[in-house]
Amino acid sequence: MKSEFVVNRSLKRYNNNREQNDIRGKAMLPEQFLTRMKSILGGEYQDFLESYEHPPVQSLRVNRLKGSGSALVEKMGYSFEQVDWNENGFYYKEDLRPGRHPFHEAGAYYIQEASAMLPAAYLAAGPGETVLDLCAAPGGKSTQIADGMRGSGLLISNEIHSGRAKILSENIERMGIQNAVVTSHEPAALAERFPGYFDKILVDAPCSGEGMFRKNGEAVSQWSPENVAMCAARQREILESAALMLKDGGRMVYSTCTFSTEENEENISLFLEGHPEFTLENTVRLWPHKVKGEGHFLASLKKQGESGAFAGYGGERGLSEKELEPWLLFQKKYLRTDFQGTYVTFGSQLYLLPKGAPSLKGMKVLRPGLHLGTIKKDRFEPAHALALSLKAGDAVYSADISLKDAAKYISGQCLNEQNLSAKAESAQDRPGAETTPGQREKGWYLITVDGYSLGWGKLSGGIMKNHYPKGLRK
């Protein structure tokens, strides 16, 4: 990938559309920041300033775990412009409001700033790899990494702040990701536990946020030279921890959304001076006056040596068939898919740890893999996360509903059987399935909208009882 291609192609598009953008006036930018930017940019400084007269662009990234970009565009009926550096990224008009669409609740896409899609693209995580997103909240880059892993391998998404880690966990769930573990630890604590463990690591470091000034007024008000220096020092500490966790032959991508050389090039230079085992593959800067997006920086680093398997400790002890009996009965009756990994319980909650995951004993874990559901005395109740991880064909019984009914479902309303377009195997094909003449089989249904899974419903007496989580209803 060539940064010149990214910059030049996007600049041409930006200039072609520039006159169509609304003028909103220059932001009240700090004087010391402007002085520094003039020194960095020279003859481009005026163009940089003028970029603040234009509104920020809006973009989303299609979740390939749920479907293709072309399918989404067709279903939504809008004309989207593709992001140059991500084939699954699309710009949308501000009045579209995709965050309010049922497809958003189904995890069909993630609303993500276009420039923020570049670091995970450079990391290029693939199926079967062991990957760490060290500073992962709110989850845009983690979910993009998981997209590339295609459900295979192990992704650990870490966020030190518990409140932000909760949001990260919710986004991992919404996007239907099965092979991610969400943790909340200081980078140094993870480094003690996982020396030389990961094939690839993304360090999207906390920064002064200069690249987001056009979108985030709070970042402007919090800016100061002292804060820049504090961020740079913290970033160096995080990089040291990340270096310890990367396997020989592994790749690490460091990224920020700031323009500060102190936080970007200077930090990378200092890191390379202290770590001769690393080589710099490339660096990229995205400028708001050159691309259709906000400010971003990344550096791709390679650790020398031959990559090898981690010779560490074992994983969690799996559960016996007796312990899993309620789940196995549910799976046999309602699902057509097998699951690879290790079954673990946290209280009455059943989770599937990704295949090959290490022991999580003693760790602060918010999401130990895929949440399957609740084991009760005489039955199993499936989790919302399980529904979102499935496709319609993975469930024995599914009900595809209209966008109008999807809005009702998301609000918590029950659905009448006659309004459903339900698909199910017959009782003869599926022993144990209950039927009533003239009615569909009773039991658990995967509720979908245009094929995208939304959650669970339970059919009984002609009414589809709504099992959409109360905390997510709108």
RODO-2510 file (C-alpha; in nm, 4 decimals, decimal comma):
residues 474
     n   res          X          Y          Z
     1     m     0,0000     0,0000     0,0000
     2     k     0,1460     0,3368    -0,1012
     3     s     0,0607     0,6451     0,1001
     4     e     0,1178     0,8601    -0,2105
     5     f    -0,1693     0,6785    -0,3815
     6     v    -0,3942     0,7372    -0,0815
     7     v    -0,3109     1,1066    -0,0672
     8     n    -0,3145     1,1927    -0,4365
     9     r    -0,6316     1,0073    -0,5331
    10     s    -0,8267     1,1381    -0,2347
    11     l    -0,7012     1,4952    -0,2840
    12     k    -0,8346     1,4942    -0,6396
    13     r    -1,1781     1,3800    -0,5208
    14     y    -1,1734     1,6278    -0,2347
    15     n    -1,0994     1,9219    -0,4612
    16     n    -1,3719     1,8164    -0,7076
    17     n    -1,6339     1,8225    -0,4305
    18     r    -1,4931     2,1114    -0,2304
    19     e    -1,7282     2,3789    -0,3624
    20     q    -2,0296     2,1659    -0,2664
    21     n    -1,9392     2,1596     0,1047
    22     d    -2,1011     2,3967     0,3539
    23     i    -1,8784     2,6669     0,4981
    24     r    -1,8855     2,6483     0,8768
    25     g    -1,6051     2,8865     0,9679
    26     k    -1,2590     2,8228     1,1140
    27     a    -1,2452     2,6558     1,4530
    28     m    -1,1020     2,8515     1,7441
    29     l    -0,7700     2,6689     1,7349
    30     p    -0,4981     2,7280     1,9977
    31     e    -0,2357     2,9804     1,8901
    32     q     0,0560     2,7587     1,9910
    33     f    -0,0919     2,4738     1,7889
    34     l    -0,1264     2,6975     1,4809
    35     t     0,2323     2,8217     1,5122
    36     r     0,3601     2,4667     1,5206
    37     m     0,1438     2,3584     1,2263
    38     k     0,2701     2,6506     1,0171
    39     s     0,6242     2,5373     1,0860
    40     i     0,5426     2,1764     0,9878
    41     l     0,3352     2,2477     0,6768
    42     g     0,5050     2,5523     0,5262
    43     g     0,3352     2,6307     0,1950
    44     e     0,0470     2,3941     0,2684
    45     y    -0,0492     2,5757     0,5895
    46     q    -0,3240     2,7861     0,4300
    47     d    -0,4837     2,4822     0,2683
    48     f    -0,4743     2,3109     0,6071
    49     l    -0,6500     2,6068     0,7696
    50     e    -0,9160     2,6154     0,5008
    51     s    -1,0002     2,2493     0,5679
    52     y    -1,1603     2,3661     0,8940
    53     e    -1,4132     2,5664     0,6930
    54     h    -1,5648     2,2434     0,5644
    55     p    -1,7793     1,9970     0,7594
    56     p    -1,6270     1,6617     0,8513
    57     v    -1,7260     1,3755     0,6246
    58     q    -1,9389     1,0870     0,7486
    59     s    -1,8447     0,7257     0,6857
    60     l    -1,9185     0,3675     0,7814
    61     r    -1,7493     0,0322     0,7349
    62     v    -1,9427    -0,2750     0,6244
    63     n    -1,9108    -0,5806     0,8487
    64     r    -1,8139    -0,8654     0,6169
    65     l    -1,8950    -1,1171     0,8898
    66     k    -2,2587    -1,0263     0,8175
    67     g    -2,2491    -0,9667     0,4420
    68     s    -2,0902    -0,7806     0,1524
    69     g    -2,0786    -0,4090     0,0901
    70     s    -2,2633    -0,4436    -0,2388
    71     a    -2,5457    -0,6304    -0,0643
    72     l    -2,5771    -0,3600     0,2015
    73     v    -2,5784    -0,0787    -0,0537
    74     e    -2,8507    -0,2567    -0,2497
    75     k    -3,0636    -0,3191     0,0591
    76     m    -3,0349     0,0367     0,1892
    77     g    -3,1074     0,1850    -0,1516
    78     y    -2,8537     0,4670    -0,1247
    79     s    -2,5632     0,5734    -0,3401
    80     f    -2,2446     0,5464    -0,1329
    81     e    -1,8972     0,6667    -0,2258
    82     q    -1,6195     0,4203    -0,1424
    83     v    -1,3292     0,5117     0,0870
    84     d    -1,0079     0,4895    -0,1163
    85     w    -0,8061     0,2923     0,1374
    86     n    -1,0771     0,0476     0,2462
    87     e    -1,2960    -0,1387     0,0002
    88     n    -1,5512    -0,1958     0,2765
    89     g    -1,5619     0,1702     0,3805
    90     f    -1,8224     0,4110     0,2433
    91     y    -1,9016     0,7795     0,2824
    92     y    -2,2627     0,8725     0,3461
    93     k    -2,4570     1,1968     0,3532
    94     e    -2,5059     1,3561     0,6927
    95     d    -2,8853     1,3344     0,6756
    96     l    -2,8848     0,9536     0,6292
    97     r    -2,8496     0,8801     1,0060
    98     p    -2,7460     0,5125     0,9738
    99     g    -2,7128     0,4834     1,3520
   100     r    -3,0926     0,4757     1,3726
   101     h    -3,1371     0,2016     1,1123
   102     p    -3,2199    -0,1585     1,2163
   103     f    -2,9211    -0,2739     1,0109
   104     h    -2,6992    -0,0882     1,2597
   105     e    -2,8486    -0,2827     1,5523
   106     a    -2,7919    -0,6007     1,3522
   107     g    -2,4202    -0,5194     1,3218
   108     a    -2,4269    -0,4930     0,9424
   109     y    -2,1870    -0,1973     0,9627
   110     y    -1,9819     0,0117     1,2036
   111     i    -1,9960     0,3909     1,1887
   112     q    -1,6274     0,4775     1,1684
   113     e    -1,4276     0,7821     1,0635
   114     a    -1,2653     0,7103     0,7276
   115     s    -0,9042     0,7840     0,8279
   116     a    -0,9413     0,5572     1,1312
   117     m    -0,9894     0,2630     0,8933
   118     l    -0,6259     0,2768     0,7772
   119     p    -0,4268     0,1367     1,0766
   120     a    -0,6100    -0,1975     1,0875
   121     a    -0,5679    -0,2248     0,7095
   122     y    -0,1891    -0,1940     0,7566
   123     l    -0,1940    -0,4474     1,0407
   124     a    -0,3527    -0,6921     0,7937
   125     a    -0,4612    -0,9497     1,0501
   126     g    -0,5666    -1,2787     0,8935
   127     p    -0,7423    -1,6040     0,9843
   128     g    -0,5750    -1,8197     1,2491
   129     e    -0,3500    -1,5465     1,3892
   130     t    -0,3136    -1,4331     1,7503
   131     v    -0,3779    -1,0576     1,7613
   132     l    -0,3861    -0,7890     2,0300
   133     d    -0,5627    -0,4545     2,0060
   134     l    -0,3991    -0,2930     2,3063
   135     c    -0,5997     0,0314     2,3365
   136     a    -0,9195    -0,0892     2,1778
   137     a    -1,2215     0,1188     2,2880
   138     p    -1,4694     0,1991     2,1502
   139     g    -1,4066    -0,0892     1,9090
   140     g    -1,3864     0,0418     1,5527
   141     k    -1,0392    -0,0949     1,4897
   142     s    -1,0992    -0,4174     1,6861
   143     t    -1,4084    -0,4998     1,4842
   144     q    -1,2165    -0,4234     1,1644
   145     i    -0,9363    -0,6570     1,2755
   146     a    -1,1930    -0,9290     1,3498
   147     d    -1,3412    -0,8779     1,0037
   148     g    -1,0053    -0,9693     0,8519
   149     m    -0,9652    -1,2722     1,0788
   150     r    -1,2935    -1,4181     0,9480
   151     g    -1,3819    -1,5835     1,2793
   152     s    -1,0582    -1,7852     1,3029
   153     g    -0,7761    -1,7259     1,5502
   154     l    -0,7705    -1,5254     1,8730
   155     l    -0,8257    -1,1523     1,9143
   156     i    -0,7691    -0,9938     2,2543
   157     s    -0,9246    -0,6473     2,2695
   158     n    -0,7986    -0,4560     2,5704
   159     e    -0,9095    -0,1270     2,7235
   160     i    -0,7760    -0,0009     3,0542
   161     h    -1,0788     0,2150     3,1456
   162     s    -1,3663    -0,0048     3,2625
   163     g    -1,6455     0,2203     3,1316
   164     r    -1,4933     0,2335     2,7854
   165     a    -1,4204    -0,1401     2,8016
   166     k    -1,7930    -0,1998     2,8497
   167     i    -1,8708    -0,0043     2,5319
   168     l    -1,5994    -0,2012     2,3523
   169     s    -1,7570    -0,5275     2,4663
   170     e    -2,1006    -0,4160     2,3457
   171     n    -1,9631    -0,3343     2,0008
   172     i    -1,7834    -0,6688     1,9798
   173     e    -2,1195    -0,8323     2,0526
   174     r    -2,3188    -0,6200     1,8070
   175     m    -2,0841    -0,7063     1,5226
   176     g    -2,1314    -1,0794     1,5840
   177     i    -1,7661    -1,1535     1,6607
   178     q    -1,7040    -1,5032     1,7981
   179     n    -1,3265    -1,5129     1,8459
   180     a    -1,2606    -1,2059     2,0652
   181     v    -1,1813    -1,1793     2,4350
   182     v    -1,2317    -0,8348     2,5933
   183     t    -0,9996    -0,7482     2,8826
   184     s    -0,9309    -0,4418     3,0976
   185     h    -0,5644    -0,4205     3,2006
   186     e    -0,2697    -0,1848     3,2071
   187     p    -0,0412    -0,2667     2,9126
   188     a     0,2436    -0,3477     3,1530
   189     a     0,0276    -0,6075     3,3306
   190     l    -0,0560    -0,7759     2,9996
   191     a     0,3130    -0,7756     2,9045
   192     e     0,3956    -0,9756     3,2162
   193     r     0,1350    -1,2339     3,1222
   194     f     0,1899    -1,2575     2,7455
   195     p     0,5633    -1,2273     2,6634
   196     g     0,6264    -1,3054     2,2957
   197     y     0,2675    -1,4214     2,2471
   198     f     0,1065    -1,2237     1,9627
   199     d     0,1552    -1,2430     1,5869
   200     k     0,0293    -0,8870     1,5426
   201     i    -0,0390    -0,5933     1,7740
   202     l    -0,2215    -0,2677     1,7129
   203     v    -0,1288     0,0227     1,9391
   204     d    -0,3860     0,2920     1,8665
   205     a    -0,2400     0,5079     2,1387
   206     p    -0,4251     0,7657     2,3508
   207     c    -0,3165     1,1015     2,2129
   208     s    -0,3787     1,4763     2,2163
   209     g    -0,6430     1,4344     1,9450
   210     e    -0,5310     1,7167     1,7168
   211     g    -0,6439     1,5288     1,4095
   212     m    -1,0010     1,5285     1,5396
   213     f    -1,0303     1,9027     1,6128
   214     r    -1,2742     1,9469     1,3230
   215     k    -1,5077     1,6819     1,4694
   216     n    -1,4508     1,7219     1,8409
   217     g    -1,4620     2,0615     2,0088
   218     e    -1,3744     1,9067     2,3451
   219     a    -1,0378     1,7964     2,2069
   220     v    -0,9658     2,1612     2,1198
   221     s    -1,0531     2,2844     2,4689
   222     q    -0,8324     2,0206     2,6342
   223     w    -0,5260     2,0844     2,4170
   224     s    -0,2046     2,2232     2,5624
   225     p     0,1695     2,1712     2,5034
   226     e     0,1823     2,0048     2,8458
   227     n    -0,0872     1,7580     2,7459
   228     v     0,1005     1,6767     2,4249
   229     a     0,4158     1,6007     2,6261
   230     m     0,2181     1,3905     2,8744
   231     c     0,0594     1,1903     2,5921
   232     a     0,3974     1,1327     2,4263
   233     a     0,5464     0,9959     2,7491
   234     r     0,2502     0,7640     2,8024
   235     q     0,2718     0,6413     2,4435
   236     r     0,6365     0,5444     2,4904
   237     e     0,5417     0,3341     2,7936
   238     i     0,2686     0,1585     2,5960
   239     l     0,5060     0,0867     2,3073
   240     e     0,7542    -0,0739     2,5477
   241     s     0,4860    -0,3116     2,6753
   242     a     0,3674    -0,3928     2,3233
   243     a     0,7217    -0,4759     2,2107
   244     l     0,7503    -0,7379     2,4847
   245     m     0,4298    -0,9113     2,3722
   246     l     0,5113    -0,9384     2,0013
   247     k     0,6508    -1,2632     1,8631
   248     d     0,9714    -1,2672     1,6641
   249     g     0,8739    -1,2013     1,3042
   250     g     0,5551    -1,0257     1,4127
   251     r     0,4147    -0,6922     1,3004
   252     m     0,3111    -0,3962     1,5156
   253     v     0,1218    -0,0901     1,3948
   254     y     0,1375     0,2272     1,6023
   255     s    -0,1250     0,4911     1,5283
   256     t    -0,2558     0,8219     1,6610
   257     c    -0,5099     1,0816     1,5551
   258     t    -0,2761     1,3731     1,6150
   259     f    -0,0384     1,5888     1,4080
   260     s     0,2268     1,6269     1,6795
   261     t     0,5709     1,5057     1,5695
   262     e     0,6491     1,4578     1,9390
   263     e     0,3750     1,1946     1,9590
   264     n     0,4421     1,0500     1,6141
   265     e     0,7786     1,0494     1,4357
   266     e     0,9842     1,1389     1,7438
   267     n     0,8301     0,8589     1,9474
   268     i     0,8941     0,6073     1,6708
   269     s     1,2552     0,7246     1,6346
   270     l     1,3145     0,6879     2,0093
   271     f     1,1555     0,3440     2,0054
   272     l     1,3729     0,2231     1,7173
   273     e     1,6872     0,3545     1,8888
   274     g     1,6085     0,1425     2,1915
   275     h     1,4893    -0,1619     1,9968
   276     p     1,7314    -0,2655     1,7213
   277     e     1,5271    -0,5866     1,6786
   278     f     1,2567    -0,3747     1,5106
   279     t     1,2634    -0,2273     1,1621
   280     l     1,0352     0,0437     1,0249
   281     e     0,8286    -0,0766     0,7292
   282     n     0,6571     0,2546     0,6536
   283     t     0,4841     0,5595     0,7964
   284     v     0,1721     0,7341     0,6697
   285     r     0,0164     1,0696     0,7532
   286     l    -0,3375     1,1572     0,6532
   287     w    -0,4098     1,5308     0,6428
   288     p    -0,7621     1,6803     0,6360
   289     h    -0,6638     1,9111     0,3482
   290     k    -0,5331     1,6202     0,1409
   291     v    -0,7778     1,3360     0,2011
   292     k    -1,1481     1,2974     0,2574
   293     g    -1,1111     1,2316     0,6281
   294     e    -0,9540     1,3569     0,9496
   295     g    -0,5918     1,3671     1,0633
   296     h    -0,4168     1,0373     1,1333
   297     f    -0,0653     0,8947     1,1657
   298     l     0,0593     0,5384     1,1581
   299     a     0,3896     0,3553     1,1619
   300     s     0,4207    -0,0124     1,0700
   301     l     0,7013    -0,1971     1,2514
   302     k     0,8435    -0,5467     1,1987
   303     k     1,0164    -0,7501     1,4689
   304     q     1,3123    -0,9448     1,3367
   305     g     1,3414    -1,3202     1,3655
   306     e     1,1464    -1,6256     1,2613
   307     s     0,7907    -1,6483     1,3814
   308     g     0,7195    -1,9497     1,5987
   309     a     0,4444    -2,0933     1,8143
   310     f     0,4113    -1,9576     2,1645
   311     a     0,5476    -2,2094     2,4149
   312     g     0,3382    -2,0960     2,7099
   313     y     0,0817    -2,2231     2,9519
   314     g    -0,2300    -2,4221     2,8722
   315     g    -0,5834    -2,3030     2,8265
   316     e    -0,8991    -2,3296     3,0340
   317     r    -1,0405    -2,6657     3,1370
   318     g    -1,3401    -2,7486     2,9244
   319     l    -1,6791    -2,8562     3,0585
   320     s    -1,8086    -3,2134     3,0557
   321     e    -2,1040    -3,3247     2,8446
   322     k    -2,3071    -3,3549     3,1647
   323     e    -2,2356    -2,9922     3,2522
   324     l    -2,3213    -2,8886     2,8961
   325     e    -2,6361    -3,0982     2,8629
   326     p    -2,8887    -2,8065     2,8502
   327     w    -2,6794    -2,6324     2,5847
   328     l    -2,6268    -2,9476     2,3795
   329     l    -3,0009    -3,0146     2,3758
   330     f    -3,0685    -2,6567     2,2652
   331     q    -2,8004    -2,6793     1,9967
   332     k    -2,9376    -3,0074     1,8620
   333     k    -3,2935    -2,8730     1,8405
   334     y    -3,2407    -2,5164     1,7222
   335     l    -2,9016    -2,4777     1,5522
   336     r    -2,7383    -2,6095     1,2364
   337     t    -2,3877    -2,4949     1,3157
   338     d    -2,0975    -2,6379     1,5171
   339     f    -1,8750    -2,4327     1,7446
   340     q    -1,4977    -2,4629     1,7779
   341     g    -1,3392    -2,3636     2,1075
   342     t    -1,3546    -2,4306     2,4808
   343     y    -1,6760    -2,4050     2,6817
   344     v    -1,6429    -2,2136     3,0087
   345     t    -1,8936    -2,0843     3,2619
   346     f    -1,8994    -1,7657     3,4643
   347     g    -2,1696    -1,8400     3,7181
   348     s    -2,4664    -1,9627     3,5158
   349     q    -2,3433    -1,7951     3,1966
   350     l    -2,1952    -2,0147     2,9248
   351     y    -1,9221    -1,8801     2,6966
   352     l    -1,7206    -2,0248     2,4115
   353     l    -1,3539    -1,9333     2,4349
   354     p    -1,1804    -1,9101     2,0968
   355     k    -0,9875    -2,2195     1,9974
   356     g    -0,6347    -2,2070     2,1407
   357     a    -0,7115    -1,9281     2,3894
   358     p    -0,4886    -1,9206     2,7001
   359     s    -0,6093    -1,9452     3,0569
   360     l    -0,7864    -1,6307     3,1742
   361     k    -0,7477    -1,7078     3,5424
   362     g    -0,6748    -1,3933     3,7444
   363     m    -0,7509    -1,1568     3,4551
   364     k    -1,0057    -0,8756     3,4359
   365     v    -1,2252    -1,0128     3,1608
   366     l    -1,5436    -0,8470     3,0374
   367     r    -1,6174    -1,0884     2,7544
   368     p    -1,4477    -1,4307     2,7539
   369     g    -1,5298    -1,5140     2,3947
   370     l    -1,8792    -1,5675     2,2585
   371     h    -2,1635    -1,5484     2,5102
   372     l    -2,3856    -1,8475     2,4317
   373     g    -2,6489    -1,8079     2,7005
   374     t    -2,7712    -1,9031     3,0458
   375     i    -2,7723    -2,2583     3,1788
   376     k    -3,0799    -2,3057     3,3940
   377     k    -3,1910    -2,6087     3,5921
   378     d    -3,4101    -2,7587     3,3241
   379     r    -3,3375    -2,5558     3,0129
   380     f    -3,1003    -2,3297     2,8218
   381     e    -3,1804    -1,9680     2,7369
   382     p    -2,9792    -1,8322     2,4397
   383     a    -2,7886    -1,5033     2,4642
   384     h    -2,8361    -1,2023     2,2397
   385     a    -2,4681    -1,2299     2,1426
   386     l    -2,5293    -1,5800     2,0071
   387     a    -2,8106    -1,4532     1,7850
   388     l    -2,5958    -1,1720     1,6448
   389     s    -2,3170    -1,4188     1,5627
   390     l    -2,5488    -1,6346     1,3490
   391     k    -2,6744    -1,6148     0,9940
   392     a    -3,0333    -1,7063     0,9102
   393     g    -2,9261    -2,0444     0,7750
   394     d    -2,7525    -2,1310     1,1014
   395     a    -3,0843    -2,1514     1,2866
   396     v    -3,3447    -2,4246     1,2398
   397     y    -3,6258    -2,1706     1,2814
   398     s    -3,5936    -1,8125     1,1607
   399     a    -3,8360    -1,5276     1,0991
   400     d    -3,7408    -1,2538     0,8561
   401     i    -3,9311    -0,9330     0,9312
   402     s    -3,9824    -0,6007     0,7560
   403     l    -3,7982    -0,2822     0,8482
   404     k    -4,1210    -0,1528     1,0025
   405     d    -4,1592    -0,4624     1,2193
   406     a    -3,7875    -0,4531     1,3000
   407     a    -3,8353    -0,1093     1,4552
   408     k    -4,1202    -0,2531     1,6658
   409     y    -3,9057    -0,5506     1,7644
   410     i    -3,6140    -0,3286     1,8703
   411     s    -3,8545    -0,1246     2,0847
   412     g    -3,9570    -0,4419     2,2685
   413     q    -4,2938    -0,5153     2,1089
   414     c    -4,4132    -0,8705     2,0465
   415     l    -4,4946    -0,9800     1,6925
   416     n    -4,8020    -1,1642     1,5659
   417     e    -4,7358    -1,4913     1,3868
   418     q    -4,9404    -1,3899     1,0816
   419     n    -4,7060    -1,0936     1,0209
   420     l    -4,3970    -1,3124     1,0059
   421     s    -4,2237    -1,4532     0,7047
   422     a    -4,0915    -1,7520     0,8937
   423     k    -3,8834    -2,0382     0,7612
   424     a    -3,8457    -2,3663     0,9464
   425     e    -3,7902    -2,7324     0,8939
   426     s    -4,0881    -2,9571     0,9508
   427     a    -4,1275    -3,1626     1,2648
   428     q    -4,0645    -3,4755     1,0564
   429     d    -3,7257    -3,3379     0,9502
   430     r    -3,6474    -3,2216     1,2988
   431     p    -3,7477    -3,4756     1,5658
   432     g    -3,8707    -3,3166     1,8863
   433     a    -3,9999    -2,9975     1,7242
   434     e    -4,3507    -2,9096     1,8398
   435     t    -4,6188    -2,8238     1,5844
   436     t    -4,9794    -2,7221     1,5907
   437     p    -5,1913    -2,7747     1,2795
   438     g    -5,1933    -2,4547     1,0744
   439     q    -4,9190    -2,2951     1,2837
   440     r    -4,5423    -2,2807     1,2744
   441     e    -4,3358    -2,4840     1,5173
   442     k    -4,3215    -2,3448     1,8689
   443     g    -3,9900    -2,2526     2,0247
   444     w    -3,6900    -2,0281     1,9669
   445     y    -3,6647    -1,8321     1,6411
   446     l    -3,3765    -1,6262     1,5081
   447     i    -3,5308    -1,2898     1,4175
   448     t    -3,3752    -1,1354     1,1074
   449     v    -3,4329    -0,8259     0,8969
   450     d    -3,3391    -0,8607     0,5294
   451     g    -3,1302    -1,1579     0,6359
   452     y    -2,9355    -0,9759     0,9103
   453     s    -2,9805    -1,1334     1,2541
   454     l    -3,1388    -0,9050     1,5164
   455     g    -3,2041    -1,1318     1,8157
   456     w    -3,4274    -1,4055     1,9501
   457     g    -3,7996    -1,4547     1,9634
   458     k    -3,9968    -1,7412     2,1203
   459     l    -4,3136    -1,8483     1,9428
   460     s    -4,6076    -1,9718     2,1435
   461     g    -4,9834    -1,9431     2,0882
   462     g    -4,9449    -1,7402     1,7706
   463     i    -4,7363    -1,4709     1,9445
   464     m    -4,3618    -1,4238     1,9000
   465     k    -4,2423    -1,3223     2,2453
   466     n    -3,9734    -1,0576     2,2231
   467     h    -3,6331    -1,1481     2,3719
   468     y    -3,4495    -0,8367     2,2547
   469     p    -3,2477    -0,7206     2,5601
   470     k    -3,4292    -0,4548     2,7607
   471     g    -3,1125    -0,2493     2,7980
   472     l    -3,0810    -0,2152     2,4180
   473     r    -3,4427    -0,1296     2,3370
   474     k    -3,5142     0,2013     2,1648
***
